[in-house]
Amino acid sequence: MSKVKEYINETVTEMVHRVTWPTWKELQANTIIVVVASVLIALIIFAMDFVFGITGDSNSTWKGILGFIYQMF
């Protein structure tokens, strides 16, 4: 039990005294970067799905732009 107590005390000491926490402005800036990157990646994946016609249903009427082009030939 003493080892558990020592572990908890060391953890608290490290989190309070040794960890460098970001300022509020740094946190806001990093959050904006993460949100923008997430939206961009989601849009890229959506565009790829739209172009290549990736659907879970093989009976789907939408086969993507490439599917439409292939159907013409």
BAGUVO-73337 format. One record per residue: residue number from 1; residue in one letter; x, y, z of N, C-alpha, C, O in turn. Coordinates in nm, 2 decimals, padded with zeros to 4 digits, always signed. Example, Ala and Ser with C-alpha at 12.3 -4.5 7.8 and 13.67 -1.06 7.14 Angstrom:
! residues 2
+-----+------+--------+--------+--------+--------+--------+--------+--------+--------+--------+--------+--------+--------+
!  nr ! rest !   n.px !   n.py !   n.pz !  ca.px !  ca.py !  ca.pz !   c.px !   c.py !   c.pz !   o.px !   o.py !   o.pz !
+-----+------+--------+--------+--------+--------+--------+--------+--------+--------+--------+--------+--------+--------+
!   1 !    A ! +01.32 ! -00.57 ! +00.78 ! +01.23 ! -00.45 ! +00.78 ! +01.32 ! -00.33 ! +00.78 ! +01.42 ! -00.33 ! +00.85 !
!   2 !    S ! +01.28 ! -00.22 ! +00.71 ! +01.37 ! -00.11 ! +00.71 ! +01.29 ! +00.00 ! +00.79 ! +01.34 ! +00.11 ! +00.80 !
+-----+------+--------+--------+--------+--------+--------+--------+--------+--------+--------+--------+--------+--------+
***
This chain:
! residues 73
+-----+------+--------+--------+--------+--------+--------+--------+--------+--------+--------+--------+--------+--------+
!  nr ! rest !   n.px !   n.py !   n.pz !  ca.px !  ca.py !  ca.pz !   c.px !   c.py !   c.pz !   o.px !   o.py !   o.pz !
+-----+------+--------+--------+--------+--------+--------+--------+--------+--------+--------+--------+--------+--------+
!   1 !    M ! +00.08 ! -00.12 ! +00.00 ! +00.00 ! +00.00 ! +00.00 ! +00.09 ! +00.13 ! +00.00 ! +00.05 ! +00.23 ! -00.05 !
!   2 !    S ! +00.20 ! +00.12 ! +00.06 ! +00.29 ! +00.23 ! +00.07 ! +00.34 ! +00.27 ! -00.07 ! +00.37 ! +00.39 ! -00.10 !
!   3 !    K ! +00.36 ! +00.17 ! -00.16 ! +00.41 ! +00.19 ! -00.30 ! +00.30 ! +00.27 ! -00.38 ! +00.33 ! +00.35 ! -00.46 !
!   4 !    V ! +00.18 ! +00.23 ! -00.35 ! +00.07 ! +00.30 ! -00.42 ! +00.06 ! +00.45 ! -00.38 ! +00.05 ! +00.54 ! -00.46 !
!   5 !    K ! +00.08 ! +00.47 ! -00.25 ! +00.07 ! +00.61 ! -00.20 ! +00.19 ! +00.69 ! -00.25 ! +00.18 ! +00.81 ! -00.29 !
!   6 !    E ! +00.31 ! +00.63 ! -00.26 ! +00.43 ! +00.69 ! -00.31 ! +00.41 ! +00.72 ! -00.46 ! +00.45 ! +00.83 ! -00.51 !
!   7 !    Y ! +00.35 ! +00.63 ! -00.53 ! +00.33 ! +00.65 ! -00.68 ! +00.23 ! +00.77 ! -00.70 ! +00.26 ! +00.86 ! -00.78 !
!   8 !    I ! +00.13 ! +00.78 ! -00.62 ! +00.03 ! +00.89 ! -00.63 ! +00.10 ! +01.02 ! -00.59 ! +00.08 ! +01.12 ! -00.66 !
!   9 !    N ! +00.18 ! +01.02 ! -00.49 ! +00.25 ! +01.15 ! -00.45 ! +00.35 ! +01.19 ! -00.56 ! +00.36 ! +01.31 ! -00.58 !
!  10 !    E ! +00.42 ! +01.10 ! -00.61 ! +00.52 ! +01.13 ! -00.72 ! +00.44 ! +01.19 ! -00.84 ! +00.49 ! +01.28 ! -00.91 !
!  11 !    T ! +00.33 ! +01.13 ! -00.87 ! +00.25 ! +01.17 ! -00.99 ! +00.20 ! +01.31 ! -00.97 ! +00.21 ! +01.39 ! -01.06 !
!  12 !    V ! +00.15 ! +01.34 ! -00.85 ! +00.10 ! +01.48 ! -00.82 ! +00.21 ! +01.58 ! -00.83 ! +00.20 ! +01.68 ! -00.89 !
!  13 !    T ! +00.33 ! +01.54 ! -00.77 ! +00.44 ! +01.63 ! -00.77 ! +00.49 ! +01.66 ! -00.92 ! +00.51 ! +01.78 ! -00.95 !
!  14 !    E ! +00.49 ! +01.56 ! -01.00 ! +00.53 ! +01.58 ! -01.14 ! +00.43 ! +01.66 ! -01.21 ! +00.47 ! +01.75 ! -01.29 !
!  15 !    M ! +00.30 ! +01.64 ! -01.20 ! +00.20 ! +01.71 ! -01.27 ! +00.19 ! +01.86 ! -01.23 ! +00.16 ! +01.94 ! -01.31 !
!  16 !    V ! +00.22 ! +01.89 ! -01.10 ! +00.21 ! +02.02 ! -01.05 ! +00.34 ! +02.10 ! -01.07 ! +00.34 ! +02.22 ! -01.11 !
!  17 !    H ! +00.46 ! +02.04 ! -01.06 ! +00.58 ! +02.11 ! -01.06 ! +00.67 ! +02.10 ! -01.18 ! +00.75 ! +02.19 ! -01.21 !
!  18 !    R ! +00.66 ! +01.98 ! -01.25 ! +00.75 ! +01.96 ! -01.36 ! +00.69 ! +01.97 ! -01.50 ! +00.76 ! +01.99 ! -01.59 !
!  19 !    V ! +00.56 ! +01.96 ! -01.51 ! +00.49 ! +01.97 ! -01.63 ! +00.47 ! +02.11 ! -01.67 ! +00.43 ! +02.20 ! -01.59 !
!  20 !    T ! +00.50 ! +02.15 ! -01.80 ! +00.48 ! +02.28 ! -01.85 ! +00.34 ! +02.28 ! -01.92 ! +00.32 ! +02.22 ! -02.02 !
!  21 !    W ! +00.25 ! +02.35 ! -01.86 ! +00.11 ! +02.36 ! -01.91 ! +00.10 ! +02.48 ! -02.01 ! +00.16 ! +02.58 ! -01.99 !
!  22 !    P ! +00.03 ! +02.46 ! -02.12 ! +00.02 ! +02.57 ! -02.22 ! -00.07 ! +02.68 ! -02.16 ! -00.15 ! +02.66 ! -02.07 !
!  23 !    T ! -00.04 ! +02.80 ! -02.21 ! -00.13 ! +02.92 ! -02.17 ! -00.26 ! +02.91 ! -02.24 ! -00.28 ! +02.82 ! -02.33 !
!  24 !    W ! -00.36 ! +02.99 ! -02.20 ! -00.49 ! +02.98 ! -02.26 ! -00.48 ! +03.02 ! -02.41 ! -00.55 ! +02.96 ! -02.49 !
!  25 !    K ! -00.40 ! +03.12 ! -02.44 ! -00.39 ! +03.16 ! -02.58 ! -00.32 ! +03.05 ! -02.67 ! -00.37 ! +03.02 ! -02.78 !
!  26 !    E ! -00.22 ! +02.98 ! -02.61 ! -00.16 ! +02.87 ! -02.69 ! -00.26 ! +02.75 ! -02.71 ! -00.27 ! +02.69 ! -02.81 !
!  27 !    L ! -00.34 ! +02.73 ! -02.60 ! -00.44 ! +02.62 ! -02.61 ! -00.55 ! +02.65 ! -02.72 ! -00.59 ! +02.57 ! -02.79 !
!  28 !    Q ! -00.59 ! +02.78 ! -02.72 ! -00.69 ! +02.82 ! -02.82 ! -00.63 ! +02.81 ! -02.96 ! -00.70 ! +02.76 ! -03.05 !
!  29 !    A ! -00.51 ! +02.85 ! -02.98 ! -00.44 ! +02.85 ! -03.11 ! -00.43 ! +02.70 ! -03.16 ! -00.46 ! +02.67 ! -03.28 !
!  30 !    N ! -00.38 ! +02.61 ! -03.07 ! -00.37 ! +02.47 ! -03.11 ! -00.50 ! +02.41 ! -03.14 ! -00.51 ! +02.32 ! -03.22 !
!  31 !    T ! -00.60 ! +02.45 ! -03.06 ! -00.74 ! +02.39 ! -03.09 ! -00.79 ! +02.43 ! -03.22 ! -00.85 ! +02.35 ! -03.29 !
!  32 !    I ! -00.77 ! +02.55 ! -03.26 ! -00.81 ! +02.60 ! -03.40 ! -00.74 ! +02.52 ! -03.50 ! -00.80 ! +02.48 ! -03.61 !
!  33 !    I ! -00.61 ! +02.50 ! -03.48 ! -00.53 ! +02.42 ! -03.58 ! -00.59 ! +02.28 ! -03.60 ! -00.60 ! +02.23 ! -03.71 !
!  34 !    V ! -00.62 ! +02.22 ! -03.49 ! -00.67 ! +02.08 ! -03.49 ! -00.81 ! +02.08 ! -03.56 ! -00.83 ! +01.99 ! -03.64 !
!  35 !    V ! -00.89 ! +02.17 ! -03.53 ! -01.03 ! +02.18 ! -03.59 ! -01.01 ! +02.20 ! -03.74 ! -01.08 ! +02.13 ! -03.82 !
!  36 !    V ! -00.93 ! +02.29 ! -03.78 ! -00.92 ! +02.32 ! -03.93 ! -00.86 ! +02.20 ! -04.00 ! -00.90 ! +02.16 ! -04.11 !
!  37 !    A ! -00.76 ! +02.13 ! -03.94 ! -00.70 ! +02.02 ! -04.00 ! -00.80 ! +01.90 ! -04.01 ! -00.81 ! +01.83 ! -04.11 !
!  38 !    S ! -00.88 ! +01.89 ! -03.91 ! -00.99 ! +01.78 ! -03.91 ! -01.09 ! +01.81 ! -04.02 ! -01.13 ! +01.71 ! -04.09 !
!  39 !    V ! -01.13 ! +01.93 ! -04.04 ! -01.23 ! +01.96 ! -04.14 ! -01.17 ! +01.94 ! -04.28 ! -01.24 ! +01.89 ! -04.37 !
!  40 !    L ! -01.05 ! +01.98 ! -04.30 ! -00.98 ! +01.96 ! -04.43 ! -00.97 ! +01.81 ! -04.46 ! -01.00 ! +01.77 ! -04.58 !
!  41 !    I ! -00.93 ! +01.73 ! -04.37 ! -00.92 ! +01.59 ! -04.39 ! -01.05 ! +01.53 ! -04.42 ! -01.06 ! +01.44 ! -04.51 !
!  42 !    A ! -01.16 ! +01.57 ! -04.35 ! -01.29 ! +01.52 ! -04.37 ! -01.34 ! +01.56 ! -04.51 ! -01.40 ! +01.48 ! -04.58 !
!  43 !    L ! -01.31 ! +01.68 ! -04.56 ! -01.35 ! +01.72 ! -04.69 ! -01.27 ! +01.65 ! -04.80 ! -01.33 ! +01.61 ! -04.90 !
!  44 !    I ! -01.14 ! +01.62 ! -04.78 ! -01.07 ! +01.54 ! -04.87 ! -01.13 ! +01.40 ! -04.88 ! -01.14 ! +01.34 ! -05.00 !
!  45 !    I ! -01.16 ! +01.34 ! -04.77 ! -01.22 ! +01.20 ! -04.77 ! -01.35 ! +01.20 ! -04.84 ! -01.38 ! +01.11 ! -04.92 !
!  46 !    F ! -01.43 ! +01.31 ! -04.82 ! -01.56 ! +01.32 ! -04.88 ! -01.55 ! +01.33 ! -05.03 ! -01.62 ! +01.27 ! -05.11 !
!  47 !    A ! -01.45 ! +01.41 ! -05.08 ! -01.43 ! +01.43 ! -05.22 ! -01.38 ! +01.30 ! -05.28 ! -01.43 ! +01.27 ! -05.39 !
!  48 !    M ! -01.30 ! +01.23 ! -05.22 ! -01.25 ! +01.10 ! -05.27 ! -01.37 ! +01.00 ! -05.28 ! -01.38 ! +00.93 ! -05.38 !
!  49 !    D ! -01.46 ! +01.00 ! -05.18 ! -01.57 ! +00.91 ! -05.18 ! -01.67 ! +00.95 ! -05.30 ! -01.72 ! +00.86 ! -05.37 !
!  50 !    F ! -01.68 ! +01.08 ! -05.32 ! -01.77 ! +01.13 ! -05.42 ! -01.72 ! +01.10 ! -05.56 ! -01.80 ! +01.05 ! -05.65 !
!  51 !    V ! -01.59 ! +01.12 ! -05.58 ! -01.53 ! +01.10 ! -05.71 ! -01.53 ! +00.95 ! -05.75 ! -01.56 ! +00.91 ! -05.86 !
!  52 !    F ! -01.48 ! +00.87 ! -05.65 ! -01.47 ! +00.72 ! -05.68 ! -01.60 ! +00.64 ! -05.66 ! -01.60 ! +00.53 ! -05.69 !
!  53 !    G ! -01.70 ! +00.71 ! -05.60 ! -01.83 ! +00.64 ! -05.59 ! -01.83 ! +00.53 ! -05.48 ! -01.89 ! +00.43 ! -05.50 !
!  54 !    I ! -01.76 ! +00.55 ! -05.38 ! -01.75 ! +00.44 ! -05.28 ! -01.87 ! +00.45 ! -05.19 ! -01.90 ! +00.54 ! -05.11 !
!  55 !    T ! -01.96 ! +00.34 ! -05.21 ! -02.07 ! +00.33 ! -05.12 ! -02.07 ! +00.19 ! -05.07 ! -02.01 ! +00.10 ! -05.12 !
!  56 !    G ! -02.14 ! +00.17 ! -04.96 ! -02.15 ! +00.04 ! -04.90 ! -02.25 ! -00.05 ! -04.98 ! -02.25 ! -00.17 ! -04.95 !
!  57 !    D ! -02.33 ! +00.00 ! -05.07 ! -02.43 ! -00.07 ! -05.13 ! -02.40 ! -00.09 ! -05.28 ! -02.37 ! +00.00 ! -05.35 !
!  58 !    S ! -02.39 ! -00.22 ! -05.32 ! -02.36 ! -00.24 ! -05.46 ! -02.47 ! -00.21 ! -05.56 ! -02.45 ! -00.20 ! -05.68 !
!  59 !    N ! -02.59 ! -00.19 ! -05.51 ! -02.71 ! -00.16 ! -05.59 ! -02.73 ! -00.01 ! -05.60 ! -02.84 ! +00.04 ! -05.65 !
!  60 !    S ! -02.64 ! +00.07 ! -05.55 ! -02.66 ! +00.21 ! -05.55 ! -02.66 ! +00.27 ! -05.69 ! -02.59 ! +00.22 ! -05.78 !
!  61 !    T ! -02.74 ! +00.37 ! -05.71 ! -02.74 ! +00.44 ! -05.84 ! -02.62 ! +00.53 ! -05.86 ! -02.59 ! +00.55 ! -05.98 !
!  62 !    W ! -02.56 ! +00.57 ! -05.76 ! -02.45 ! +00.66 ! -05.77 ! -02.32 ! +00.58 ! -05.77 ! -02.29 ! +00.52 ! -05.67 !
!  63 !    K ! -02.25 ! +00.58 ! -05.88 ! -02.12 ! +00.50 ! -05.89 ! -02.00 ! +00.59 ! -05.89 ! -01.89 ! +00.55 ! -05.91 !
!  64 !    G ! -02.03 ! +00.72 ! -05.87 ! -01.92 ! +00.82 ! -05.87 ! -01.90 ! +00.87 ! -06.00 ! -01.95 ! +00.82 ! -06.10 !
!  65 !    I ! -01.82 ! +00.98 ! -06.01 ! -01.79 ! +01.04 ! -06.14 ! -01.71 ! +00.94 ! -06.23 ! -01.74 ! +00.94 ! -06.35 !
!  66 !    L ! -01.62 ! +00.87 ! -06.17 ! -01.55 ! +00.77 ! -06.26 ! -01.64 ! +00.66 ! -06.30 ! -01.63 ! +00.61 ! -06.42 !
!  67 !    G ! -01.73 ! +00.62 ! -06.22 ! -01.83 ! +00.51 ! -06.26 ! -01.91 ! +00.56 ! -06.38 ! -01.95 ! +00.49 ! -06.47 !
!  68 !    F ! -01.95 ! +00.69 ! -06.37 ! -02.03 ! +00.75 ! -06.48 ! -01.95 ! +00.76 ! -06.61 ! -02.01 ! +00.72 ! -06.72 !
!  69 !    I ! -01.83 ! +00.79 ! -06.60 ! -01.74 ! +00.80 ! -06.72 ! -01.72 ! +00.66 ! -06.78 ! -01.73 ! +00.64 ! -06.90 !
!  70 !    Y ! -01.70 ! +00.56 ! -06.69 ! -01.68 ! +00.42 ! -06.74 ! -01.80 ! +00.37 ! -06.80 ! -01.80 ! +00.28 ! -06.89 !
!  71 !    Q ! -01.92 ! +00.41 ! -06.75 ! -02.05 ! +00.36 ! -06.81 ! -02.07 ! +00.42 ! -06.95 ! -02.14 ! +00.35 ! -07.03 !
!  72 !    M ! -02.02 ! +00.53 ! -06.98 ! -02.03 ! +00.59 ! -07.11 ! -01.96 ! +00.51 ! -07.22 ! -02.00 ! +00.52 ! -07.33 !
!  73 !    F ! -01.85 ! +00.45 ! -07.18 ! -01.77 ! +00.38 ! -07.28 ! -01.81 ! +00.23 ! -07.29 ! -01.75 ! +00.16 ! -07.37 !
+-----+------+--------+--------+--------+--------+--------+--------+--------+--------+--------+--------+--------+--------+
***
